[in-house]
Amino acid sequence: MNHKPWASFLGLANRARKVISGEELVVKEIQRQRVKLVILSEDASENTRKKISDKCTFYRVPLCYVDNRYELGGAIGKGARVVVAITDEGFAQKLKTML
């Protein structure tokens, strides 16, 4: 089990069904303006980092970074995840302060 507070809180958001994971799904939801926060792993490919950061900049969505994809995936109870998005304003605000 992970011992980082943000990871536990992200898991809670996931159980509340307020988390989207996967690059294509996240990009689509950013374009639909349903995303309040995007979390990207530091070890994402250069192409993915540019694509996600450009979308976040254009649609004015906050972007935070975590150390690696395994930590991010483990926080939501899945395998390695490079990017996740939070769709709830309350969860997004709290996670921003934690990250």
N, C-alpha and C positions, 0 to 999 in steps of 0.2 A: 504494500500500500504506500502511496506517495505521502510525504509529510509536509508538502508545501500547501499553505492555506489557499492560494489561488487555485490549485489543482482540485482540492476538495470542493471549493465553491463552483468551479466549472462542472464538476460531476453532478452537483446539485442542480445546476441550470440544465444539464443534459437530461436528468431524470424528469425535469419539469417540461421537457420537449421544447426548449428555447435555444437549442444548439443545432447548427447545420455544419456538417463536415464534408470535405471533398472540394477540390478546386473548382470544378465546373458548377456545382450547386451553389457554392459561395458566390461566384461571379454572377450567376443569374439572379440571386437574391439581392446582391448589391445593386444591380441594374434596376430591379423592381423597387428599390429603396425600402426594403424591409429589414435591413441589417443595421444594428446600432453599434457594433464593435466587431472587428476582425482580429483574430490572434494567429500569427504566423510563426512558424519555427525558424530559428536562425539557420538551420541546415537545409532549408529549402533551396531548390535549384535557382540559379540566377534568373532564368526565364520566368519561373513562377513568382519569384520575389518582385520582379518588375511588373508583371501582369497584375498582381494583387495590389501592389502599392499604387500603381497608376489608376486602377479602378477606385480605390479608396480615396485618393486625392481628388479625382474628378467628381465623385458623388459625395464628398465630404464625410466620409466614414472614418472614425478613429481606428488606428492600427497599432497593435501592441505586439511585442516579440517575446517568445520563450526560447529556452536553450536548445531543445531538440524535439524531433518528431515523435520519439518514443514517450517522452514526458507528456506531450500534448495528447497523444492517443490514449495513453494510460489514464489520464485524468477523466476521459469520457468513457472509459471501459472498453476501448477498442484497440486495434493494432496501431501501428505508426500512422499518424495524421500530420500532414504538413500545414494545413490551414483549417481553422474552424471559425464560424461566425455566430454571434449572439444576436437573437432577434427581440430580446426584451430590454427595455430601457433601464429598468432597475438592476437587473443582473449586469448589464453593460457598465453602468456607472460604478458599481461595487468592484467589478473586475479591473476596471481602469485604475482605481486607487490601489488595488493589490499588486498590479503589474507595474 
